[in-house]
Amino acid sequence: MSRLLLTAFCTLLTGLLPARAQDVLIPMDEAQGDHLRAYGAVYWALDHGLQVDWLLNVRGGAFLAEAAPEFETELRVRGVSFEGANGAAVLAQAESPAANTSVVRLEKAPKIAVYAPKQTLPWDDAVLLALTYAEVPYEQVYDDDILAGRLSEFDWVHLHHEDFTGQYGKFYASYRGQAWYQQQQLEAEAAARAHGFAKVPELKLAVAEAIKSYVEGGGFLFAMCSGTDTFDLALAAAGLDIVPPEIDGDGVMPGAADALDFSRTLAFQDFRPILNPMEYEHSDLDAPPPPALRNPLADYFTLFDFSAVWDPVPTMLTQNHVASVRGFMGQTTAFRADALKPGVVVLAESPATGAVRYLYGPAGQGFFAFYAGHDPEDYQHFVGDPPTDLALHKTSPGYRLILNNVLFPAAKKQKQKT
């Protein structure tokens, strides 16, 4: 990705920030007692008109906010650690050309949508857990809302662990006899008919195309687990039938696996769909760790270190208090590095295998970020397992990566550097 494209989105505020004598510093290093709720506190400050700066690579990605009694009360109630600070001195140090640090002004509280079904499914979603625990407001939307054009109301959209190929998560082999699976299928088929589609894959493709248009128009998309690869697979398979007859009632189109159109995708290319309904994989994009590494003690990934001056976007998305994060599995655990499209930036990878765990890239006027795996604090989450209690994981580095994305659209857009 070119340096100019990054700076067009968010130029660093060198020398342009007004000095503030006394501010509130929210550290995001080991001194922070609740990293996750700190993001919600920053969102609260923005929503109440307070000025907030994100100090990139300063104390784990600290925040500097205007001092206000009501904000300090909010921080105490939420259990978020904070300190008094000389704002002018902090900003001057963060903007020093001698250090790999910088300052990004957060401009507004972004309006957030989570694409998720109304039906209660026997698994949770890490982003919903993070937003709820951090007390960041969001609105839940689904197919009807997307096709009605409501995405234009939002700055940031997260994709629940959706199967955009219309195969119901490829749970056919294990769960086709379960009531929740059958209910999901009935509701999806009814929704397809209501929108004039003959089959569920056609409905999901239309939804995926609408979401892609939203991103290209300037929106920000975040997805995890199967919401990542099935999104691109559905786009690449437009006009093809890759769904086996056990699921949609008719056969796979001959030659469909060789006819995918990768010019339509956001992040991936040169992959093949897996057409066997009994196999719990959508494509060969997934690159899980080998069996010897499939345990919480051996599996981890490392965050890439970016220039805060010239690469502010990936720097924002990777702010953390650690450089390595414990791995976690999902239906899509990691991405093949050789399947990334040009312009996609790797944010984190598994050093043992080279598989990509976290990435982002531009699409038109917008951006997308894909984060592999299901739950950063549940190594191998199974259907029916209880949701993670984030009160037990207040300093989770894996969940911090999710919440970096929540604040990313709040960053002030600047004129392009020349």
N, C-alpha and C positions, 0 to 999 in steps of 0.2 A: 504494500500500500504506500502511496506517495506521501511525503512529508506535508505537501500542500493540502491534501485532502483531510489529514488529521487536524491541521491547524485551522482549516476552514470551519471545522465543527467547533473547536474549542481552543482558541489562542490563549496562552498564559497571560496573566494580568500583570506583567512586569512593569512596575512603576506607575500603574494606573489606579491602584486601590487606595481609597482614602484611609489615612491613618486613624486608628482608634486607640485612645489611651488605655481604656480598661475594658477587657472583654472576658468571655468565658471560653476556656480551652477544654475541649472534650478529648482526652487522650485515647488513642486506639491501640496502644501497645499493651504490655503486660500489666500496666497500672489500671487498666479499665476493668471494672467489676462486671459489667454486662455489655459486651460488645454489640449484641443483637438489638437490645432496646435503645442503644445509642443512636442507631439509624432512625428509629421511630421518633426519638426526641428531636433529631435534626429535622425530620419531616414536619413535626409539630411547629418548630421554630419558623420554618419557611411558610407554613400555612398561616401563621399568625403575623406575617410581615416582617420578621426579623432578618437581619443580614447575616449570612453564613458563608464562610469560606472553607473549602476542602484543602487541607495542607497535604499535598501529595508527597509520599515518602518521608513525612515528618511524624515520628512517633506512631508508626503503624497506620498512617492515613488519618491524622487527627482532624478535628473540626474546630474552627474559631468562630464564635457567634457573639453578637451584641449582648452585652449584659442587660438583663431585665429581670426584675424580681419574680415575675410569674414564670419565666423560663427556668430559673434556678429552682423554683418550687417543683416544676414539672420534672426536672432532672432528678431531684431527690425522691419524688414519689415513684419514679420508674426505676430507681436504684442505679442510675447512670453516674459514673465517676466524672468529676469536673474540677477545674482549677481556675483561679483568677489569673489573668495574663495581661501583659502590656501588649495590646494588639499591634501597635506600630513596630515594636521590636520583633515580635513573632513573624510578622509579614516580611520584614526586611531580611531576617535570617532565612526564611523559606524561599525568598526570591534571589538569594545569593547565587551568582553564576558559578561559584566554586563548588556547589553541592548539587547532587542529583535530586533536587527538591523543587517544588513549585506550588503555586496557589491557583485554585479554580474557584471562581465565584459561583455559588449556587443561587439560581435566580428565582425559582418558584417550586412549589410543591407539585410534582407531576401527578396527573390523573391516571390512575392505574386500573387496568382491567385484567381479570383472570378468565381465560377461556376454559370452562369446565362444565360438565353436564350437571343438571339439577338433580339427577338420580344419584342416590347414595351408593357408592361402589365400595367393595371390601379392601380398599387401600387408600392411603392418604397421599397428599401432595406436599413436597417439601416447601414449595413457595408459599402455599396457603398457610402452612404451619409457621413459616418465617414472618409473613405479613401479620398474621394474627398475634403472634408473640410480641413482635416489635411494635404493635399497635399502629400499623400503617394502614390507612383506609383503602379499600379497593371495591370494585364492583364486579360481580360475576356475570359473564356473558356466555352465550353459546350460539349454536348455528343460526337460530332465528335472528339474533341481534347482529351477527356478522353479515348475513345476507340482506338485512335491512339497512346496512350502511352505517352502523353505529360506531365502528372503530374510529371514525374521525373525531369522536368526542374524547379520545384518550391519547396520552403521551407514551404509554408503555403497556404492552400486552404480553402476558405470559400464557404459554400453551401447557395446559394440564397434560398428563401422560396419555395423550390422544393417539388413536390410530387413524391417520388420515388416509390410509388405503382402504378403509371400510371393512377390515377383517376382525374387528372387535378385539384388538390387542393380541391376536393369534392365541387366544385362550381356548380355542376349539378343542384341542386334544385333552385338556385337563378339566375344563369347567363347563363344557357345553350343556351338561345336565343340571347346572346350578340355576336357581331362580333368578339371581342377579344377572347372570349372563343372558338368559332368555328375555328378561325384561329390557335389558340394554338393546338387544337385537330388535325387539318389537317397537321400542320407542324410536330407534334409528330408522327403521323401515317406514314408520308412520311419518316421521319428519321428512324423509326423502319424497314420499308421495305428496305431502302437503306443499312441497316446493317444486313439484312437477318433474321430479327425477324418477327414473325407473328403478334405480338401485342405489344403495347406500354409498358405494364408492363414488358415484357421480356427485352426490351431495357433498361428500367430504372434499372432493377435488374443487368444487366451486367455492367452498369455504377457504381452502388453502390458497386458492388464487386471489380471493378477496383480501386475505391476510398479507399475501405477498405485495399486492397493490398498495396496501396501507403502509408497509415498510418503505417501498419505493417512493412513496409520497412524502416521506419524512418521519415516519413512526419508528418506534424502537420495539423489537421483538426479542423475547427471552424464552427459551424452552429447555427442558431437561428430558432425559431418558428417551422414551419412544416418541415423544413430541418433536424430537429433532430429526431423526432419520426418516420417519414415516412422512414427515412434511415434505422433504425433498423427493422421496420415492413417489409420493402421489403426484407431485408436479411433473416429474420426469416421465411418468407412465400415463400422462393425459392422452386419451384416445385409445389406450390399450387396456385389455382385460388381464390383470395379473392375479385375480382373485380365484381360488380354486372352487369347484362346484359344490363342495361340502358347505361352503359359506354363502355363496350368492346364487347357487342353483344352476349355473351354466359353466362351461369349461373355460380354461385359460386360453387366451388367444395364441395360436401358434406363432412362435418367433418373438413373442412379446418381451422375453428376457433380454433379447439382443437389440431391441428397438427403442430403448429408453432415450429420451431427449434431454441431455444434461444442460442444454442452454437455458432450460426453464428453472433450474434449481438455484438455491441460494448458496449453499456451502459445499456440496459434494458433487463428485463426478466419478465416472469409471467404476460404478458399482453394479451389482446384479441382485435382482430380487430373489428371495427364497420362496418357491412356489408350493412347497410341501405344507399342507395345513396342520400336520402333526409336529412340525418343527417350530419351536418357540423363538423364531428369529424372522425379521422382515426382509433382511438383506445381508450381504456380506460386509457391510460397513462396520458392524460391531467388532471391536477388537478387545475382548475381555482378557484379563491376565491368565497365564497358564495355571493349571491346577496347583502347582507348587507355590504360587504366590497368592492364592485365593484365601487369605486370612487377614484380619485387621492389623496384624503385627508386621506383615511383610509387604503389604500393598500400600503404596503411597504415590503421590505425584508432586512435582515441583512446579512452582509458579515462575514464569519468566520475569526477568528484571528489565524494565523498559526505561527509557529516558523520560523523566517527568517534563522536560522542556520541549522535546520534539515529538514525543509519543504520549500526549496526555490521555487519550482515550483508553488504550490498553493499560496505562498506569492506573487510571481510576478503577478499571474493572478488576485489577489484581491487588488492590490495597489490602494488606493483611498484617497481622502481628507475627506471622511465621512465614518461612519460605517454602516449606513442605507441608502438604495436607494429606491426612489419611485417606486412602482410597475407599471407594464404596461401589457396590455393584448395582445393576439394574437390568431391565430388558435390553437396554443399550448402555453398556458399561464404559466404553471408550470408542474412539473413532480411528479408523485406519488413516495414518498420516499420508499415505500415497493417494488418498481419495479426495483430498482437499482441493478446491478450485483456486486458481490464482487470485491473489488479493485477500484471501482468508488468513487471519493472523492467529497463530497458536499462542494461547495464554498459559497453558499448563500441559505437561506431558508426563507420562510414566517413564522414569529413567531406565527401568529394567526392560521395557519392551519398546519404547518409542511411540507408544499409542497416545493419541491426543485426548485429553480429558476436558478441555475447556478452550473455546475458540470464539472469535468474533470477526465480523466483516461488514463492509458497506453494501448497500443495495439501493441504488438510486440516490435519493436524498436522505435515506434512513440507514439504520444499523440493525444487526441481529447478533445475538450471542447464544451459543449452544453449550450446555454444561451436561456432560454425560453422567449417568448413574441416577439412582432413585432418591436416596436419603443420606446426606452426609454423615449422619450420626447413627445409622443402622446399616451395618456392612452388607447384609444380604436380606433385604426386606422381602417378606413373603406375603402373598394374598391372605388377608385375614389377620395379619399382625396388627397390634395396637399402634396408634400413632406415637411418634417420638415426643417426649415431654421436653420442650426446649428450656424449661426452667432448670433442667439438669445439665444443659449444654450452653450456658450463657456466653461462653467465650469461643464457641465453635468456629474454627477457621473455614470449614467447608460451607457453613451457613452464611458466613460473612460474604463469601463470593456472590451468593444470591442477592444479598442486600446492597452490595456495591452497584449492582445493576438497577436496583430500584431508584437510587439517587442519581444515576448517570444522566437521565433526561433533564434533571434539574440544572445541569451545568450551563453557564451562560455562553451563548454563541457569540463569537467575535468575528470581526472582519478578517479575511485571509491575510497572512503575512506575505510580504513581497521581498 
